[in-house]
Amino acid sequence: MSFLSCFVQRFAVDEFRFSRGIVLPLAILLAISLGACKRANRTSDNQPDKGLQRSELNEPTIEAQPTSATEEQWQVINSDKVTLTVAAPDAESVKIFYRPAFEDHHVVLKQLKAPDSSGKFSTELKVPADMAGDVWAEVDYGKRGKKETKRIALTTEAVPIEALAESAYQHTEDSARSDKFTGGHIEQTTLQPGAADIRITVNIPAFQLTLWQNNKEVKTYQIGIGRTEFPLPSGLRRTTQIVFNPDWVPPDSSWVVDHDVVPGETIEADDPRNPLGKVKIPLGNGILIHQAARPSDLGHLVSHGCVRLLLDDLYDLSEKIIAARSLPVSKQQIEHAKSSKDRLFVKINVPLVVDINYDTQVVERGVLHLYPDVYDHKINTVEKLREELAANGVNSANLDDNTLRQMLNRVTRSEEFLVSIADIKLGRFDTGQNQPLTVASVKKPRSSVRESRKSAH
């Protein structure tokens, strides 16, 4: 068509002088043909743009392999590694995101700068044992903008993920140590092997982790928690395993900058860059209980949203769980794992409940404990303090706002304020006192300290 139109154009120009009777028709034909030639030329010159326009109409996609689907719309990963593939023709780069289930934050798993030989963006990642959440990609088309793929729900467990949020044990933000639940008396016990009714509770502002058996306190441990920018989330969780000598797969997060690692690589247990130390207890969605790097971690915001315990405490907690649940692992296996870098997986067949609370005002055994609002949730208020006192039999009408505010102002980042309910009822606030959030650590030989730092970084 373009050749014929251009031919007619030249013919009309050459024969313009022959007859006025045909000039007008030829002029009209000339105008039409000129337009046709321009359209033909423009189409030819900009042929790549048509391909780009088509790619903009196509939605990018992401898929994961190997997986199998469940009735709950989750894809169960069937390997310790997963390949994520993004189909996005003409894209310049791709970011792959992961949002853990029940969380409101996400992390970048990988950033891919160029497609593979098939024209797709593909990467293989080691799968965390507790992975469960949405994965998607943000595709960058340069000047044409960005698009996101639809999200796929990935998990490592072939169990309805909704079940993780359900339990006969109901979550509350009140500390499990509160008199509301204990009646003012916390009964203590030594661990009974084979008595499987155990659970763990954590109160974030108090920096406390408690192991309970048959509703009795077995032991309370002091902990470190997540930094302000990577807070330890409260909520009901479960754990299904204990891992001795765990490896670590760094996320694509600003938190790993100080660790001299590449996001997505596997850091072995004996590598000093591995921050997990000798033991990890996964709580789901990337949250862990693991080894503290040093005693000063306790009572501080130090981790990437995890709970940290000193190594001796972590061994003690792990062995108590193993004994209570009669898990099939021998003392010799545990001792070998402690003295080597060999990995040991201990499967907890019946999931163990871990309830994480955020309670800054706790009446425990008749004593009011005021803890720091470490994540600035704005809950250490006069109004909330009045409610807490009223719930524990104190007539708050006899207390003025200034007195309550002075009590709250006694709390610091490193110290709690405590005063007995009996003294509050008598108006004896001068008996209140400050107390460190964590007890001073027992000094260890220098070699032990160095070894602890080496294993946990």
DACORUR-V421205 format. One record per residue. N is the residue number from 1. RES is the residue in three letters. OMEGA is omega as a letter, one per 30 degrees, with the letter a starting at -180 (NA if undefined). Layout:
# DACORUR-V421205
N_RES_OMEGA, N_RES_OMEGA
This chain:
# DACORUR-V421205
1_MET_a, 2_SER_l, 3_PHE_a, 4_LEU_a, 5_SER_l, 6_CYS_l, 7_PHE_l, 8_VAL_l, 9_GLN_a, 10_ARG_l, 11_PHE_a, 12_ALA_l, 13_VAL_a, 14_ASP_a, 15_GLU_a, 16_PHE_a, 17_ARG_a, 18_PHE_a, 19_SER_l, 20_ARG_a, 21_GLY_a, 22_ILE_a, 23_VAL_a, 24_LEU_l, 25_PRO_l, 26_LEU_l, 27_ALA_l, 28_ILE_l, 29_LEU_l, 30_LEU_a, 31_ALA_l, 32_ILE_a, 33_SER_l, 34_LEU_l, 35_GLY_l, 36_ALA_l, 37_CYS_a, 38_LYS_l, 39_ARG_l, 40_ALA_a, 41_ASN_a, 42_ARG_l, 43_THR_a, 44_SER_a, 45_ASP_a, 46_ASN_a, 47_GLN_l, 48_PRO_a, 49_ASP_l, 50_LYS_l, 51_GLY_l, 52_LEU_l, 53_GLN_l, 54_ARG_a, 55_SER_l, 56_GLU_l, 57_LEU_a, 58_ASN_l, 59_GLU_l, 60_PRO_a, 61_THR_l, 62_ILE_l, 63_GLU_a, 64_ALA_l, 65_GLN_f, 66_PRO_l, 67_THR_l, 68_SER_a, 69_ALA_l, 70_THR_l, 71_GLU_a, 72_GLU_l, 73_GLN_l, 74_TRP_l, 75_GLN_a, 76_VAL_a, 77_ILE_a, 78_ASN_a, 79_SER_l, 80_ASP_l, 81_LYS_l, 82_VAL_l, 83_THR_l, 84_LEU_a, 85_THR_l, 86_VAL_l, 87_ALA_a, 88_ALA_a, 89_PRO_l, 90_ASP_l, 91_ALA_l, 92_GLU_l, 93_SER_a, 94_VAL_l, 95_LYS_l, 96_ILE_a, 97_PHE_l, 98_TYR_l, 99_ARG_l, 100_PRO_l, 101_ALA_l, 102_PHE_l, 103_GLU_a, 104_ASP_l, 105_HIS_l, 106_HIS_l, 107_VAL_l, 108_VAL_l, 109_LEU_a, 110_LYS_l, 111_GLN_a, 112_LEU_a, 113_LYS_a, 114_ALA_l, 115_PRO_l, 116_ASP_a, 117_SER_l, 118_SER_a, 119_GLY_l, 120_LYS_l, 121_PHE_a, 122_SER_l, 123_THR_l, 124_GLU_a, 125_LEU_l, 126_LYS_a, 127_VAL_l, 128_PRO_a, 129_ALA_a, 130_ASP_a, 131_MET_l, 132_ALA_l, 133_GLY_a, 134_ASP_l, 135_VAL_l, 136_TRP_a, 137_ALA_l, 138_GLU_a, 139_VAL_a, 140_ASP_l, 141_TYR_l, 142_GLY_a, 143_LYS_a, 144_ARG_l, 145_GLY_a, 146_LYS_l, 147_LYS_l, 148_GLU_l, 149_THR_l, 150_LYS_a, 151_ARG_l, 152_ILE_a, 153_ALA_a, 154_LEU_l, 155_THR_l, 156_THR_a, 157_GLU_l, 158_ALA_a, 159_VAL_l, 160_PRO_a, 161_ILE_l, 162_GLU_a, 163_ALA_l, 164_LEU_a, 165_ALA_a, 166_GLU_l, 167_SER_l, 168_ALA_l, 169_TYR_a, 170_GLN_l, 171_HIS_l, 172_THR_l, 173_GLU_l, 174_ASP_l, 175_SER_l, 176_ALA_a, 177_ARG_a, 178_SER_l, 179_ASP_l, 180_LYS_a, 181_PHE_a, 182_THR_a, 183_GLY_l, 184_GLY_a, 185_HIS_l, 186_ILE_l, 187_GLU_a, 188_GLN_a, 189_THR_l, 190_THR_a, 191_LEU_l, 192_GLN_l, 193_PRO_l, 194_GLY_l, 195_ALA_a, 196_ALA_a, 197_ASP_l, 198_ILE_l, 199_ARG_l, 200_ILE_l, 201_THR_l, 202_VAL_l, 203_ASN_a, 204_ILE_a, 205_PRO_l, 206_ALA_a, 207_PHE_a, 208_GLN_l, 209_LEU_a, 210_THR_l, 211_LEU_a, 212_TRP_l, 213_GLN_a, 214_ASN_l, 215_ASN_l, 216_LYS_a, 217_GLU_l, 218_VAL_l, 219_LYS_l, 220_THR_a, 221_TYR_l, 222_GLN_a, 223_ILE_l, 224_GLY_a, 225_ILE_a, 226_GLY_l, 227_ARG_a, 228_THR_a, 229_GLU_l, 230_PHE_a, 231_PRO_l, 232_LEU_a, 233_PRO_l, 234_SER_l, 235_GLY_a, 236_LEU_a, 237_ARG_l, 238_ARG_l, 239_THR_a, 240_THR_a, 241_GLN_l, 242_ILE_a, 243_VAL_l, 244_PHE_a, 245_ASN_a, 246_PRO_l, 247_ASP_a, 248_TRP_l, 249_VAL_a, 250_PRO_l, 251_PRO_l, 252_ASP_a, 253_SER_l, 254_SER_a, 255_TRP_a, 256_VAL_a, 257_VAL_a, 258_ASP_a, 259_HIS_l, 260_ASP_a, 261_VAL_l, 262_VAL_l, 263_PRO_l, 264_GLY_l, 265_GLU_a, 266_THR_l, 267_ILE_a, 268_GLU_a, 269_ALA_a, 270_ASP_l, 271_ASP_a, 272_PRO_l, 273_ARG_a, 274_ASN_a, 275_PRO_a, 276_LEU_l, 277_GLY_a, 278_LYS_a, 279_VAL_l, 280_LYS_l, 281_ILE_a, 282_PRO_l, 283_LEU_a, 284_GLY_l, 285_ASN_l, 286_GLY_l, 287_ILE_a, 288_LEU_l, 289_ILE_a, 290_HIS_a, 291_GLN_l, 292_ALA_a, 293_ALA_a, 294_ARG_a, 295_PRO_a, 296_SER_l, 297_ASP_a, 298_LEU_l, 299_GLY_a, 300_HIS_l, 301_LEU_a, 302_VAL_a, 303_SER_l, 304_HIS_l, 305_GLY_a, 306_CYS_l, 307_VAL_l, 308_ARG_l, 309_LEU_l, 310_LEU_a, 311_LEU_a, 312_ASP_l, 313_ASP_a, 314_LEU_l, 315_TYR_a, 316_ASP_l, 317_LEU_a, 318_SER_a, 319_GLU_l, 320_LYS_l, 321_ILE_a, 322_ILE_a, 323_ALA_a, 324_ALA_a, 325_ARG_a, 326_SER_a, 327_LEU_a, 328_PRO_l, 329_VAL_a, 330_SER_l, 331_LYS_l, 332_GLN_l, 333_GLN_l, 334_ILE_a, 335_GLU_l, 336_HIS_l, 337_ALA_l, 338_LYS_a, 339_SER_a, 340_SER_l, 341_LYS_a, 342_ASP_a, 343_ARG_l, 344_LEU_l, 345_PHE_l, 346_VAL_a, 347_LYS_l, 348_ILE_a, 349_ASN_l, 350_VAL_a, 351_PRO_a, 352_LEU_a, 353_VAL_l, 354_VAL_a, 355_ASP_a, 356_ILE_a, 357_ASN_l, 358_TYR_a, 359_ASP_a, 360_THR_a, 361_GLN_a, 362_VAL_l, 363_VAL_a, 364_GLU_a, 365_ARG_l, 366_GLY_a, 367_VAL_l, 368_LEU_l, 369_HIS_l, 370_LEU_a, 371_TYR_l, 372_PRO_l, 373_ASP_a, 374_VAL_a, 375_TYR_l, 376_ASP_l, 377_HIS_l, 378_LYS_a, 379_ILE_l, 380_ASN_a, 381_THR_l, 382_VAL_a, 383_GLU_a, 384_LYS_l, 385_LEU_l, 386_ARG_a, 387_GLU_a, 388_GLU_a, 389_LEU_l, 390_ALA_l, 391_ALA_l, 392_ASN_l, 393_GLY_l, 394_VAL_l, 395_ASN_a, 396_SER_l, 397_ALA_l, 398_ASN_a, 399_LEU_l, 400_ASP_a, 401_ASP_a, 402_ASN_l, 403_THR_l, 404_LEU_l, 405_ARG_l, 406_GLN_l, 407_MET_a, 408_LEU_a, 409_ASN_l, 410_ARG_a, 411_VAL_l, 412_THR_l, 413_ARG_a, 414_SER_a, 415_GLU_l, 416_GLU_l, 417_PHE_a, 418_LEU_l, 419_VAL_a, 420_SER_l, 421_ILE_l, 422_ALA_l, 423_ASP_l, 424_ILE_l, 425_LYS_l, 426_LEU_a, 427_GLY_a, 428_ARG_a, 429_PHE_a, 430_ASP_l, 431_THR_l, 432_GLY_a, 433_GLN_l, 434_ASN_a, 435_GLN_l, 436_PRO_l, 437_LEU_l, 438_THR_l, 439_VAL_l, 440_ALA_a, 441_SER_l, 442_VAL_a, 443_LYS_l, 444_LYS_l, 445_PRO_a, 446_ARG_a, 447_SER_l, 448_SER_l, 449_VAL_l, 450_ARG_a, 451_GLU_l, 452_SER_a, 453_ARG_a, 454_LYS_a, 455_SER_a, 456_ALA_a, 457_HIS_NA
